Amino acid sequence: MDFGLKGRKAIVCAASKGLGRGTAEALAGEGVDLVINARTADTLNTTAQEIEAKYGVTVTAIAGDITSEAGRAAVLEACPEPDILINNAGGPPPGDFKDFGLDDWRRAVEGNMITPIALIHATVYGMMDREFGRIINITSFSVKAPIPTLELSNGARAGLTGAIGALARKVTHRNVTINSVLPGAHDTDRLRTNLRTNAEKNGVDLETFTEARANDIPAHRFGTAAEFGSVCAFLCSDKAGFITGQNLVVDGGAINATL
C-alpha cells in the first residue's frame, strides 16, 4: 500500500536506535526525508548514513538533547516546516514515590510532557496552514495501565495525553492529526538491558527470565522496532486522516482491557 508520503519531511526524535529508529526507517521506506535527533552523535550519524544508503532519502542528523531549548531549536532550524513530527524521548528513572523529590518530578515533566508540547506548538500551526500534518507522540502503555515502578513516567506521559486531547480535535479539520502510540515490550537495547538487570537482581538465568517475560505477553513474544515503526508510518499516511486524538496500544495484547 502506498501511504502517500513520498517527498514529505519528518522530524523524528530519539531516532538513533530502538523504536525511534524503527519509525524513522518506516517513514524513509515511504520516501520521507528525515531530520533525526539523539544525544550521541556517533550513533546518530551512523544511523543517518545507513538509512540514506538503504532508502535513498535525505537524512539530516542533529545531535543534542531534545529536552533542552537549544536541542529543540537546532532540530527546528534544520526542519522548520515538517509535515510529520514524531515526539519521542527516554523516560525518567524507576523508583518509589516516597523517594522522589520535586526536582525529579520537574525533570520528568520537562522531558516527557513539556518537550513534546513545545515541539507541537512550534509546528502544528504551520501544518494547519499547509493543510497537512501528522503528529505522533510515542509514550507508553502506562498511560492506560500505570506501572508501579515508573511513577514519574506515568505522571508526565498522562499529562501529555491530557494536554493534547482537545488540540487534536481543534486541528483535524485542516488535515492535521495528533495521536499517541503506546508501546509495550519491544525487543530494543533498553529492554535487553532491563531484562539483564532484573535477571541478575532475582538470581535467575537471563535466557530463562527472558523467555518467561515474553510468555507473559499473549503474543508470546516481544514486538520489533520495525513493526512498531510500520504502525507509526500508517498513522502518518494519507490513509489515516480520519484518526485523531487516539491512544493506540501496541503491546501484543499485554493490557487486558477493552478500552
Secondary structure, DSSP 8 states (H G I E B T S, - for coil): ---S-TT-EEEESS-SSHHHHHHHHHHHHTT-EEEEEES-HHHHHHHHHHHHHHH---EEEEES-TTSHHHHHHHHHH-SS-SEEEE---------GGG--HHHHHHHHIIIIIHHHHHHHHHHHHHHHHT-EEEEEE--GGGTS--TT-HHHHHHHHHHHHHHHHHHHHHGGGTEEEEEEEE--B-SHHHHHHHHHHHHHTT--HHHHHHHHHHTSTTSS-B-HHHHHHHHHHHHSGGGTT--S-EEEESTT-S----
